[in-house]
């Protein structure tokens, strides 16, 4: 599922000069930072000031796209010459957003609800450069089949991994994989929090090619 581009990049010299622009990840998530480090592009990290409260009636797909773009735009407003990446992930259980639990009790409640069910991790990435007017967002959904989980299993998992900063209360890149039956996605990195295939696509469109000259 792909969101339509909001604005197209400028052509000609603006794109050529973009290769020299600073790249900024508008996130303090260590998971997204570790994923972006796979690319041979130097980057900085800056926390975006964005209210992540869902709007009334907002669906998880729309929420993820809106927040990814808002994060990138917030940092781009402060660093207009930079190319800025924003990303957001919302766990979607039958259209209901499941956010980061924050506490053991909320994480347990989420996992009990998700047990034996299918949910979608709606992961969005946006790239913005204010100087060139480039602004695009992509949505990469990941469908996950959860195992039937006992309360004892959930308690053991949460004690071992404490995934309280993760949407859906599980770290698929860690022990959380033991909670799953199957993962269906065009990009496995999307489940961790930053869809690198879409990110590379957007960076190339913005003028920063991960496979270009260093």
C-alpha positions in Angstrom: 0.0 0.0 0.0 1.5 3.3 -1.1 0.5 6.8 -0.2 0.6 9.3 -3.0 3.5 11.8 -3.1 2.5 15.1 -1.5 5.0 17.2 -3.6 7.5 16.3 -6.2 11.2 17.2 -6.1 12.6 20.1 -8.0 14.6 19.1 -11.1 18.0 20.1 -12.4 20.6 21.8 -10.1 18.5 21.5 -6.9 18.6 17.7 -7.2 22.3 17.7 -8.0 23.2 19.8 -5.0 21.0 17.6 -2.7 23.8 15.1 -2.7 25.8 17.5 -0.5 23.0 18.2 1.9 23.0 17.0 5.6 20.9 14.0 6.2 18.9 14.0 9.5 16.8 11.3 11.1 13.9 13.0 12.9 13.7 10.4 15.6 15.4 9.4 18.8 14.5 5.7 18.4 17.5 3.5 18.7 15.8 0.9 16.4 15.4 3.4 13.6 19.0 4.7 14.1 20.4 1.2 13.9 18.4 0.5 10.7 19.6 3.7 9.0 23.2 2.9 9.9 23.0 0.0 7.4 23.2 2.6 4.6 26.6 4.2 3.9 25.2 7.7 4.4 26.4 9.9 7.3 23.5 11.3 9.2 22.5 13.3 12.3 19.7 12.6 14.7 17.3 15.3 15.9 14.2 14.8 18.0 11.0 16.2 16.4 8.6 18.2 18.5 5.3 16.6 17.4 2.1 15.8 19.2 1.4 12.1 18.5 -2.2 12.1 19.7 -4.6 10.5 17.2 -7.2 12.8 15.7 -10.9 11.8 16.3 -11.8 8.9 14.0 -8.3 8.8 12.5 -7.4 5.3 11.0 -4.1 3.8 11.9 -2.8 4.1 8.3 -3.6 7.8 8.2 -2.1 8.3 11.6 1.2 6.7 10.7 1.5 8.7 7.5 0.5 12.0 9.2 3.0 11.6 12.0 5.9 10.4 9.8 5.4 13.5 7.7 4.9 15.8 10.7 8.1 14.6 12.3 10.1 15.2 9.1 8.5 18.6 8.5 9.1 19.7 12.1 12.9 19.1 11.8 13.0 20.4 8.2 11.5 23.7 9.4 14.5 24.1 11.7 17.1 22.7 9.2 15.7 23.8 5.8 18.8 22.8 3.8 18.9 19.3 5.2 17.2 16.1 3.9 15.1 14.9 6.8 13.7 11.4 7.4 10.6 11.0 9.6 9.0 7.7 10.4 6.1 6.3 12.5 4.6 3.0 13.3 1.1 2.2 14.5 0.0 -1.3 15.4 -3.5 -1.8 13.9 -5.9 -4.3 15.4 -9.0 -4.3 13.3 -8.7 -0.6 12.7 -7.9 0.3 16.3 -4.5 1.8 16.9 -2.3 0.1 19.5 0.3 2.5 20.7 3.5 2.1 22.8 2.3 0.6 26.1 4.8 2.3 28.4 4.1 0.0 31.3 4.0 -3.7 32.0 0.3 -3.7 32.7 -0.6 -2.0 29.4 1.8 -4.3 27.5 0.2 -7.4 29.0 -3.3 -6.1 28.2 -2.2 -5.5 24.6 -0.7 -8.9 24.1 -3.7 -10.6 25.7 -6.0 -8.9 23.2 -3.6 -9.7 20.3 -3.2 -13.4 21.2 -4.2 -15.7 18.3 -5.2 -12.8 16.1 -3.9 -11.0 13.0 -2.8 -7.4 13.2 -1.1 -5.0 10.8 1.9 -2.8 11.7 1.3 0.3 9.7 4.8 1.8 9.2 5.2 5.1 7.3 8.4 6.9 6.2 8.6 10.5 4.9 11.5 12.4 3.4 11.4 16.2 3.3 13.8 18.9 2.2 12.4 22.4 2.7 15.0 24.1 0.4 14.0 22.0 -2.6 10.3 21.6 -1.8 10.7 17.8 -1.8 8.1 16.1 0.4 6.9 12.5 0.0 5.6 9.7 2.3 5.2 6.0 1.8 3.2 3.5 3.9 4.5 -0.1 4.2 2.1 -2.3 6.1 3.3 -5.5 7.7 0.7 -8.2 8.6 1.5 -10.4 11.6 -0.1 -13.6 12.8 0.1 -13.9 16.6 0.3 -17.2 18.3 -2.2 -18.2 21.0 -0.4 -16.9 24.1 -1.0 -18.0 27.6 -0.9 -15.4 30.4 2.2 -17.1 31.8 4.0 -16.8 28.4 3.2 -13.2 28.2 4.5 -12.5 31.7 7.7 -14.3 31.0 8.2 -12.5 27.7 7.6 -9.1 29.2 9.9 -9.8 32.1 12.7 -10.8 29.8 12.5 -8.2 27.0 10.5 -5.3 28.5 9.3 -4.0 25.1 7.4 -1.0 26.6 8.7 1.4 24.0 7.4 -0.7 21.1 4.1 -0.4 19.3 2.3 -3.7 19.8 4.4 -4.6 22.9 6.9 -6.9 21.1 10.3 -6.7 19.6 10.3 -8.9 16.5 14.1 -8.4 16.1 14.5 -10.0 19.5 12.7 -12.5 21.6 9.3 -11.2 20.4 9.7 -13.4 17.3 8.7 -16.3 19.6 5.2 -14.7 19.9 4.6 -14.9 16.2 3.3 -17.5 13.8 4.0 -15.6 10.6 5.0 -12.3 9.1 3.8 -11.1 5.7 5.6 -8.1 4.2 7.4 -6.7 1.2 10.1 -5.2 3.5 11.1 -7.0 6.7 12.8 -3.8 8.1 9.4 -2.2 8.2 8.4 -4.3 11.2 11.3 -3.0 13.2 10.3 0.6 12.5 12.0 2.1 9.4 11.2 0.5 6.0 14.6 0.7 4.3 13.4 -0.2 0.8 11.0 2.8 0.8 13.5 4.9 2.5 16.1 4.3 -0.2 13.5 5.0 -2.8 12.6 8.4 -1.3 16.3 9.3 -0.7 17.1 8.6 -4.3 14.1 10.8 -5.4 15.4 13.5 -3.0 18.9 13.3 -4.6 20.7 11.2 -2.0 21.6 7.8 -3.5 22.7 5.2 -0.9 24.7 3.5 -3.7 26.2 6.7 -5.1 29.8 7.9 -4.7 30.8 8.4 -1.0 
